[in-house]
């Protein structure tokens, strides 16, 4: 198995928006699964860093925002419906409450003009790539953006753009 698949790939917005997609239909499900690739590497989770440029808050539902890192703007969604969604009905109530508190905490951090490090799953909504957010960190160091760029370039050259090994 490719180690990049299950880790958060550090990517610039341009790289996230240019990921190639492959639709996989499942006979047991009515929905299609979308798999994302950068070169030959499967990408499921990403980490990016940029300035929050828009913010659309829907109480108890979601927070949509854009992250701009200078190479493009990536749409992000942070779900805030853990307490009302049937998706979480199989989890214990205590776990769901903790997830809801964490999401609420993350949503309060996301403010326009702040430099934010975002981690999450790559998804598609209405044909466009977006990040379903799992983690938000507000950066205080203005050098964090440049360091992120350097990390992305180094990882692209040494890891992401290298042909993935065929491990079974």
mmCIF file of the C-alpha atoms, coordinates in Angstrom:
data_MODEL
# 
_entry.id   MODEL 
# 
loop_
_atom_site.group_PDB 
_atom_site.id 
_atom_site.type_symbol 
_atom_site.label_atom_id 
_atom_site.label_alt_id 
_atom_site.label_comp_id 
_atom_site.label_asym_id 
_atom_site.label_entity_id 
_atom_site.label_seq_id 
_atom_site.pdbx_PDB_ins_code 
_atom_site.Cartn_x 
_atom_site.Cartn_y 
_atom_site.Cartn_z 
_atom_site.occupancy 
_atom_site.B_iso_or_equiv 
_atom_site.pdbx_formal_charge 
_atom_site.auth_seq_id 
_atom_site.auth_comp_id 
_atom_site.auth_asym_id 
_atom_site.auth_atom_id 
_atom_site.pdbx_PDB_model_num 
ATOM 1   C CA . UNK A 1 1   ? 0.000   0.000  0.000   1.00 0.00 ? 1   UNK A CA 1 
ATOM 2   C CA . UNK A 1 2   ? 1.214   3.478  -0.864  1.00 0.00 ? 2   UNK A CA 1 
ATOM 3   C CA . UNK A 1 3   ? 2.056   5.369  2.378   1.00 0.00 ? 3   UNK A CA 1 
ATOM 4   C CA . UNK A 1 4   ? 0.910   8.687  0.884   1.00 0.00 ? 4   UNK A CA 1 
ATOM 5   C CA . UNK A 1 5   ? -2.645  7.378  0.486   1.00 0.00 ? 5   UNK A CA 1 
ATOM 6   C CA . UNK A 1 6   ? -3.531  7.464  4.190   1.00 0.00 ? 6   UNK A CA 1 
ATOM 7   C CA . UNK A 1 7   ? -1.491  10.481 5.268   1.00 0.00 ? 7   UNK A CA 1 
ATOM 8   C CA . UNK A 1 8   ? -2.219  14.190 4.869   1.00 0.00 ? 8   UNK A CA 1 
ATOM 9   C CA . UNK A 1 9   ? -0.421  15.254 1.690   1.00 0.00 ? 9   UNK A CA 1 
ATOM 10  C CA . UNK A 1 10  ? 0.898   18.812 1.976   1.00 0.00 ? 10  UNK A CA 1 
ATOM 11  C CA . UNK A 1 11  ? -0.300  20.512 -1.199  1.00 0.00 ? 11  UNK A CA 1 
ATOM 12  C CA . UNK A 1 12  ? -0.706  24.021 -2.555  1.00 0.00 ? 12  UNK A CA 1 
ATOM 13  C CA . UNK A 1 13  ? -4.172  25.128 -3.689  1.00 0.00 ? 13  UNK A CA 1 
ATOM 14  C CA . UNK A 1 14  ? -3.158  24.810 -7.347  1.00 0.00 ? 14  UNK A CA 1 
ATOM 15  C CA . UNK A 1 15  ? -2.143  21.187 -6.765  1.00 0.00 ? 15  UNK A CA 1 
ATOM 16  C CA . UNK A 1 16  ? -5.369  20.371 -4.916  1.00 0.00 ? 16  UNK A CA 1 
ATOM 17  C CA . UNK A 1 17  ? -7.525  21.926 -7.627  1.00 0.00 ? 17  UNK A CA 1 
ATOM 18  C CA . UNK A 1 18  ? -5.629  20.067 -10.360 1.00 0.00 ? 18  UNK A CA 1 
ATOM 19  C CA . UNK A 1 19  ? -5.913  16.583 -8.837  1.00 0.00 ? 19  UNK A CA 1 
ATOM 20  C CA . UNK A 1 20  ? -7.197  14.075 -11.369 1.00 0.00 ? 20  UNK A CA 1 
ATOM 21  C CA . UNK A 1 21  ? -10.321 12.105 -10.490 1.00 0.00 ? 21  UNK A CA 1 
ATOM 22  C CA . UNK A 1 22  ? -11.582 8.637  -11.186 1.00 0.00 ? 22  UNK A CA 1 
ATOM 23  C CA . UNK A 1 23  ? -15.195 7.636  -10.478 1.00 0.00 ? 23  UNK A CA 1 
ATOM 24  C CA . UNK A 1 24  ? -15.677 4.149  -9.091  1.00 0.00 ? 24  UNK A CA 1 
ATOM 25  C CA . UNK A 1 25  ? -19.223 2.802  -9.075  1.00 0.00 ? 25  UNK A CA 1 
ATOM 26  C CA . UNK A 1 26  ? -20.154 0.220  -6.499  1.00 0.00 ? 26  UNK A CA 1 
ATOM 27  C CA . UNK A 1 27  ? -22.761 -2.451 -7.314  1.00 0.00 ? 27  UNK A CA 1 
ATOM 28  C CA . UNK A 1 28  ? -23.867 -2.537 -3.651  1.00 0.00 ? 28  UNK A CA 1 
ATOM 29  C CA . UNK A 1 29  ? -24.341 1.239  -3.398  1.00 0.00 ? 29  UNK A CA 1 
ATOM 30  C CA . UNK A 1 30  ? -26.266 3.745  -5.492  1.00 0.00 ? 30  UNK A CA 1 
ATOM 31  C CA . UNK A 1 31  ? -23.535 6.368  -5.081  1.00 0.00 ? 31  UNK A CA 1 
ATOM 32  C CA . UNK A 1 32  ? -20.213 6.685  -6.868  1.00 0.00 ? 32  UNK A CA 1 
ATOM 33  C CA . UNK A 1 33  ? -16.907 6.937  -5.064  1.00 0.00 ? 33  UNK A CA 1 
ATOM 34  C CA . UNK A 1 34  ? -14.403 9.472  -6.368  1.00 0.00 ? 34  UNK A CA 1 
ATOM 35  C CA . UNK A 1 35  ? -10.703 8.703  -6.051  1.00 0.00 ? 35  UNK A CA 1 
ATOM 36  C CA . UNK A 1 36  ? -8.168  11.511 -6.465  1.00 0.00 ? 36  UNK A CA 1 
ATOM 37  C CA . UNK A 1 37  ? -4.674  11.239 -7.906  1.00 0.00 ? 37  UNK A CA 1 
ATOM 38  C CA . UNK A 1 38  ? -1.588  13.380 -8.227  1.00 0.00 ? 38  UNK A CA 1 
ATOM 39  C CA . UNK A 1 39  ? 0.503   11.727 -10.938 1.00 0.00 ? 39  UNK A CA 1 
ATOM 40  C CA . UNK A 1 40  ? 0.239   8.045  -9.946  1.00 0.00 ? 40  UNK A CA 1 
ATOM 41  C CA . UNK A 1 41  ? -0.269  8.689  -6.215  1.00 0.00 ? 41  UNK A CA 1 
ATOM 42  C CA . UNK A 1 42  ? -3.700  8.316  -4.700  1.00 0.00 ? 42  UNK A CA 1 
ATOM 43  C CA . UNK A 1 43  ? -4.557  11.296 -2.487  1.00 0.00 ? 43  UNK A CA 1 
ATOM 44  C CA . UNK A 1 44  ? -7.318  10.998 0.128   1.00 0.00 ? 44  UNK A CA 1 
ATOM 45  C CA . UNK A 1 45  ? -6.340  13.589 2.733   1.00 0.00 ? 45  UNK A CA 1 
ATOM 46  C CA . UNK A 1 46  ? -4.608  16.937 2.344   1.00 0.00 ? 46  UNK A CA 1 
ATOM 47  C CA . UNK A 1 47  ? -3.068  19.699 4.387   1.00 0.00 ? 47  UNK A CA 1 
ATOM 48  C CA . UNK A 1 48  ? -2.909  23.240 3.074   1.00 0.00 ? 48  UNK A CA 1 
ATOM 49  C CA . UNK A 1 49  ? -2.229  26.663 4.514   1.00 0.00 ? 49  UNK A CA 1 
ATOM 50  C CA . UNK A 1 50  ? -3.509  30.053 3.435   1.00 0.00 ? 50  UNK A CA 1 
ATOM 51  C CA . UNK A 1 51  ? -5.537  33.114 4.294   1.00 0.00 ? 51  UNK A CA 1 
ATOM 52  C CA . UNK A 1 52  ? -9.263  32.783 4.950   1.00 0.00 ? 52  UNK A CA 1 
ATOM 53  C CA . UNK A 1 53  ? -10.891 35.035 2.318   1.00 0.00 ? 53  UNK A CA 1 
ATOM 54  C CA . UNK A 1 54  ? -14.601 34.186 2.653   1.00 0.00 ? 54  UNK A CA 1 
ATOM 55  C CA . UNK A 1 55  ? -16.724 32.722 5.434   1.00 0.00 ? 55  UNK A CA 1 
ATOM 56  C CA . UNK A 1 56  ? -20.341 31.508 5.260   1.00 0.00 ? 56  UNK A CA 1 
ATOM 57  C CA . UNK A 1 57  ? -21.691 30.277 8.609   1.00 0.00 ? 57  UNK A CA 1 
ATOM 58  C CA . UNK A 1 58  ? -24.939 28.312 8.876   1.00 0.00 ? 58  UNK A CA 1 
ATOM 59  C CA . UNK A 1 59  ? -25.665 27.760 12.581  1.00 0.00 ? 59  UNK A CA 1 
ATOM 60  C CA . UNK A 1 60  ? -25.931 24.104 13.496  1.00 0.00 ? 60  UNK A CA 1 
ATOM 61  C CA . UNK A 1 61  ? -25.212 23.004 9.926   1.00 0.00 ? 61  UNK A CA 1 
ATOM 62  C CA . UNK A 1 62  ? -21.893 24.028 8.401   1.00 0.00 ? 62  UNK A CA 1 
ATOM 63  C CA . UNK A 1 63  ? -19.181 26.591 7.892   1.00 0.00 ? 63  UNK A CA 1 
ATOM 64  C CA . UNK A 1 64  ? -18.038 27.116 4.300   1.00 0.00 ? 64  UNK A CA 1 
ATOM 65  C CA . UNK A 1 65  ? -14.910 29.140 3.650   1.00 0.00 ? 65  UNK A CA 1 
ATOM 66  C CA . UNK A 1 66  ? -12.185 29.718 1.065   1.00 0.00 ? 66  UNK A CA 1 
ATOM 67  C CA . UNK A 1 67  ? -8.467  29.387 1.711   1.00 0.00 ? 67  UNK A CA 1 
ATOM 68  C CA . UNK A 1 68  ? -6.165  31.424 -0.563  1.00 0.00 ? 68  UNK A CA 1 
ATOM 69  C CA . UNK A 1 69  ? -2.475  30.510 -0.604  1.00 0.00 ? 69  UNK A CA 1 
ATOM 70  C CA . UNK A 1 70  ? -1.464  32.642 -3.590  1.00 0.00 ? 70  UNK A CA 1 
ATOM 71  C CA . UNK A 1 71  ? -1.752  29.788 -6.113  1.00 0.00 ? 71  UNK A CA 1 
ATOM 72  C CA . UNK A 1 72  ? -5.542  29.533 -5.937  1.00 0.00 ? 72  UNK A CA 1 
ATOM 73  C CA . UNK A 1 73  ? -8.535  29.364 -3.641  1.00 0.00 ? 73  UNK A CA 1 
ATOM 74  C CA . UNK A 1 74  ? -9.724  26.072 -2.188  1.00 0.00 ? 74  UNK A CA 1 
ATOM 75  C CA . UNK A 1 75  ? -13.267 25.672 -0.948  1.00 0.00 ? 75  UNK A CA 1 
ATOM 76  C CA . UNK A 1 76  ? -13.518 24.135 2.523   1.00 0.00 ? 76  UNK A CA 1 
ATOM 77  C CA . UNK A 1 77  ? -16.487 22.866 4.496   1.00 0.00 ? 77  UNK A CA 1 
ATOM 78  C CA . UNK A 1 78  ? -16.577 22.194 8.221   1.00 0.00 ? 78  UNK A CA 1 
ATOM 79  C CA . UNK A 1 79  ? -19.677 20.247 9.234   1.00 0.00 ? 79  UNK A CA 1 
ATOM 80  C CA . UNK A 1 80  ? -21.374 21.406 12.447  1.00 0.00 ? 80  UNK A CA 1 
ATOM 81  C CA . UNK A 1 81  ? -24.385 19.047 12.395  1.00 0.00 ? 81  UNK A CA 1 
ATOM 82  C CA . UNK A 1 82  ? -22.980 16.226 14.514  1.00 0.00 ? 82  UNK A CA 1 
ATOM 83  C CA . UNK A 1 83  ? -25.806 16.447 17.070  1.00 0.00 ? 83  UNK A CA 1 
ATOM 84  C CA . UNK A 1 84  ? -28.606 16.292 14.466  1.00 0.00 ? 84  UNK A CA 1 
ATOM 85  C CA . UNK A 1 85  ? -27.182 14.164 11.644  1.00 0.00 ? 85  UNK A CA 1 
ATOM 86  C CA . UNK A 1 86  ? -28.223 10.524 11.294  1.00 0.00 ? 86  UNK A CA 1 
ATOM 87  C CA . UNK A 1 87  ? -24.672 9.802  10.116  1.00 0.00 ? 87  UNK A CA 1 
ATOM 88  C CA . UNK A 1 88  ? -23.534 9.905  13.757  1.00 0.00 ? 88  UNK A CA 1 
ATOM 89  C CA . UNK A 1 89  ? -26.407 7.841  15.196  1.00 0.00 ? 89  UNK A CA 1 
ATOM 90  C CA . UNK A 1 90  ? -24.228 4.703  15.530  1.00 0.00 ? 90  UNK A CA 1 
ATOM 91  C CA . UNK A 1 91  ? -21.626 6.452  17.674  1.00 0.00 ? 91  UNK A CA 1 
ATOM 92  C CA . UNK A 1 92  ? -21.924 6.876  21.409  1.00 0.00 ? 92  UNK A CA 1 
ATOM 93  C CA . UNK A 1 93  ? -23.612 10.143 22.527  1.00 0.00 ? 93  UNK A CA 1 
ATOM 94  C CA . UNK A 1 94  ? -20.486 11.158 24.469  1.00 0.00 ? 94  UNK A CA 1 
ATOM 95  C CA . UNK A 1 95  ? -18.311 10.752 21.372  1.00 0.00 ? 95  UNK A CA 1 
ATOM 96  C CA . UNK A 1 96  ? -20.759 12.750 19.258  1.00 0.00 ? 96  UNK A CA 1 
ATOM 97  C CA . UNK A 1 97  ? -20.813 15.561 21.853  1.00 0.00 ? 97  UNK A CA 1 
ATOM 98  C CA . UNK A 1 98  ? -17.008 15.691 21.804  1.00 0.00 ? 98  UNK A CA 1 
ATOM 99  C CA . UNK A 1 99  ? -16.962 15.797 17.993  1.00 0.00 ? 99  UNK A CA 1 
ATOM 100 C CA . UNK A 1 100 ? -19.536 18.608 18.039  1.00 0.00 ? 100 UNK A CA 1 
ATOM 101 C CA . UNK A 1 101 ? -17.480 20.614 20.553  1.00 0.00 ? 101 UNK A CA 1 
ATOM 102 C CA . UNK A 1 102 ? -14.309 20.194 18.478  1.00 0.00 ? 102 UNK A CA 1 
ATOM 103 C CA . UNK A 1 103 ? -16.123 21.298 15.296  1.00 0.00 ? 103 UNK A CA 1 
ATOM 104 C CA . UNK A 1 104 ? -17.603 24.311 17.097  1.00 0.00 ? 104 UNK A CA 1 
ATOM 105 C CA . UNK A 1 105 ? -14.161 25.244 18.422  1.00 0.00 ? 105 UNK A CA 1 
ATOM 106 C CA . UNK A 1 106 ? -12.673 24.983 14.911  1.00 0.00 ? 106 UNK A CA 1 
ATOM 107 C CA . UNK A 1 107 ? -15.468 27.119 13.439  1.00 0.00 ? 107 UNK A CA 1 
ATOM 108 C CA . UNK A 1 108 ? -14.806 29.938 15.911  1.00 0.00 ? 108 UNK A CA 1 
ATOM 109 C CA . UNK A 1 109 ? -11.137 30.031 14.841  1.00 0.00 ? 109 UNK A CA 1 
ATOM 110 C CA . UNK A 1 110 ? -11.905 30.496 11.142  1.00 0.00 ? 110 UNK A CA 1 
ATOM 111 C CA . UNK A 1 111 ? -12.099 34.260 10.618  1.00 0.00 ? 111 UNK A CA 1 
ATOM 112 C CA . UNK A 1 112 ? -11.518 36.324 7.469   1.00 0.00 ? 112 UNK A CA 1 
ATOM 113 C CA . UNK A 1 113 ? -7.908  37.483 7.164   1.00 0.00 ? 113 UNK A CA 1 
ATOM 114 C CA . UNK A 1 114 ? -6.430  34.796 9.410   1.00 0.00 ? 114 UNK A CA 1 
ATOM 115 C CA . UNK A 1 115 ? -3.679  32.470 8.269   1.00 0.00 ? 115 UNK A CA 1 
ATOM 116 C CA . UNK A 1 116 ? -5.059  28.953 8.754   1.00 0.00 ? 116 UNK A CA 1 
ATOM 117 C CA . UNK A 1 117 ? -3.612  25.471 8.357   1.00 0.00 ? 117 UNK A CA 1 
ATOM 118 C CA . UNK A 1 118 ? -6.385  23.143 7.203   1.00 0.00 ? 118 UNK A CA 1 
ATOM 119 C CA . UNK A 1 119 ? -6.435  19.347 7.204   1.00 0.00 ? 119 UNK A CA 1 
ATOM 120 C CA . UNK A 1 120 ? -9.171  17.190 5.779   1.00 0.00 ? 120 UNK A CA 1 
ATOM 121 C CA . UNK A 1 121 ? -10.502 14.804 3.155   1.00 0.00 ? 121 UNK A CA 1 
ATOM 122 C CA . UNK A 1 122 ? -10.606 15.720 -0.516  1.00 0.00 ? 122 UNK A CA 1 
ATOM 123 C CA . UNK A 1 123 ? -14.208 15.557 -1.751  1.00 0.00 ? 123 UNK A CA 1 
ATOM 124 C CA . UNK A 1 124 ? -16.315 16.760 -4.675  1.00 0.00 ? 124 UNK A CA 1 
ATOM 125 C CA . UNK A 1 125 ? -19.420 18.892 -4.354  1.00 0.00 ? 125 UNK A CA 1 
ATOM 126 C CA . UNK A 1 126 ? -21.354 19.927 -7.457  1.00 0.00 ? 126 UNK A CA 1 
ATOM 127 C CA . UNK A 1 127 ? -18.412 18.925 -9.631  1.00 0.00 ? 127 UNK A CA 1 
ATOM 128 C CA . UNK A 1 128 ? -15.831 21.015 -7.770  1.00 0.00 ? 128 UNK A CA 1 
ATOM 129 C CA . UNK A 1 129 ? -13.069 19.830 -5.468  1.00 0.00 ? 129 UNK A CA 1 
ATOM 130 C CA . UNK A 1 130 ? -13.335 20.888 -1.836  1.00 0.00 ? 130 UNK A CA 1 
ATOM 131 C CA . UNK A 1 131 ? -11.839 19.930 1.501   1.00 0.00 ? 131 UNK A CA 1 
ATOM 132 C CA . UNK A 1 132 ? -14.073 18.428 4.170   1.00 0.00 ? 132 UNK A CA 1 
ATOM 133 C CA . UNK A 1 133 ? -12.250 19.855 7.178   1.00 0.00 ? 133 UNK A CA 1 
ATOM 134 C CA . UNK A 1 134 ? -11.173 17.724 10.129  1.00 0.00 ? 134 UNK A CA 1 
ATOM 135 C CA . UNK A 1 135 ? -8.638  20.078 11.717  1.00 0.00 ? 135 UNK A CA 1 
ATOM 136 C CA . UNK A 1 136 ? -7.964  23.831 11.824  1.00 0.00 ? 136 UNK A CA 1 
ATOM 137 C CA . UNK A 1 137 ? -4.876  25.509 13.260  1.00 0.00 ? 137 UNK A CA 1 
ATOM 138 C CA . UNK A 1 138 ? -4.454  29.285 13.191  1.00 0.00 ? 138 UNK A CA 1 
ATOM 139 C CA . UNK A 1 139 ? -0.838  30.194 12.460  1.00 0.00 ? 139 UNK A CA 1 
ATOM 140 C CA . UNK A 1 140 ? 0.694   33.117 14.312  1.00 0.00 ? 140 UNK A CA 1 
ATOM 141 C CA . UNK A 1 141 ? 4.085   32.938 12.613  1.00 0.00 ? 141 UNK A CA 1 
ATOM 142 C CA . UNK A 1 142 ? 4.049   34.912 9.331   1.00 0.00 ? 142 UNK A CA 1 
ATOM 143 C CA . UNK A 1 143 ? 6.842   32.634 8.058   1.00 0.00 ? 143 UNK A CA 1 
ATOM 144 C CA . UNK A 1 144 ? 4.549   29.595 8.248   1.00 0.00 ? 144 UNK A CA 1 
ATOM 145 C CA . UNK A 1 145 ? 3.208   30.265 4.751   1.00 0.00 ? 145 UNK A CA 1 
ATOM 146 C CA . UNK A 1 146 ? 6.675   30.361 3.170   1.00 0.00 ? 146 UNK A CA 1 
ATOM 147 C CA . UNK A 1 147 ? 7.723   27.240 5.090   1.00 0.00 ? 147 UNK A CA 1 
ATOM 148 C CA . UNK A 1 148 ? 4.577   25.479 3.885   1.00 0.00 ? 148 UNK A CA 1 
ATOM 149 C CA . UNK A 1 149 ? 5.419   26.410 0.281   1.00 0.00 ? 149 UNK A CA 1 
ATOM 150 C CA . UNK A 1 150 ? 8.953   25.044 0.700   1.00 0.00 ? 150 UNK A CA 1 
ATOM 151 C CA . UNK A 1 151 ? 7.617   21.818 2.256   1.00 0.00 ? 151 UNK A CA 1 
ATOM 152 C CA . UNK A 1 152 ? 5.158   21.399 -0.629  1.00 0.00 ? 152 UNK A CA 1 
ATOM 153 C CA . UNK A 1 153 ? 7.857   21.865 -3.279  1.00 0.00 ? 153 UNK A CA 1 
ATOM 154 C CA . UNK A 1 154 ? 10.257  19.488 -1.507  1.00 0.00 ? 154 UNK A CA 1 
ATOM 155 C CA . UNK A 1 155 ? 7.581   16.815 -0.998  1.00 0.00 ? 155 UNK A CA 1 
ATOM 156 C CA . UNK A 1 156 ? 6.426   17.136 -4.608  1.00 0.00 ? 156 UNK A CA 1 
ATOM 157 C CA . UNK A 1 157 ? 9.948   16.561 -5.929  1.00 0.00 ? 157 UNK A CA 1 
ATOM 158 C CA . UNK A 1 158 ? 10.942  13.801 -3.524  1.00 0.00 ? 158 UNK A CA 1 
ATOM 159 C CA . UNK A 1 159 ? 7.672   12.004 -2.857  1.00 0.00 ? 159 UNK A CA 1 
ATOM 160 C CA . UNK A 1 160 ? 4.445   12.925 -4.672  1.00 0.00 ? 160 UNK A CA 1 
ATOM 161 C CA . UNK A 1 161 ? 5.916   13.133 -8.187  1.00 0.00 ? 161 UNK A CA 1 
ATOM 162 C CA . UNK A 1 162 ? 7.882   9.904  -7.799  1.00 0.00 ? 162 UNK A CA 1 
ATOM 163 C CA . UNK A 1 163 ? 6.179   6.896  -9.329  1.00 0.00 ? 163 UNK A CA 1 
ATOM 164 C CA . UNK A 1 164 ? 4.342   5.000  -6.588  1.00 0.00 ? 164 UNK A CA 1 
ATOM 165 C CA . UNK A 1 165 ? 5.713   1.544  -5.824  1.00 0.00 ? 165 UNK A CA 1 
ATOM 166 C CA . UNK A 1 166 ? 3.488   -1.403 -6.717  1.00 0.00 ? 166 UNK A CA 1 
ATOM 167 C CA . UNK A 1 167 ? 3.082   -2.851 -3.261  1.00 0.00 ? 167 UNK A CA 1 
ATOM 168 C CA . UNK A 1 168 ? 0.427   -5.514 -2.812  1.00 0.00 ? 168 UNK A CA 1 
# 
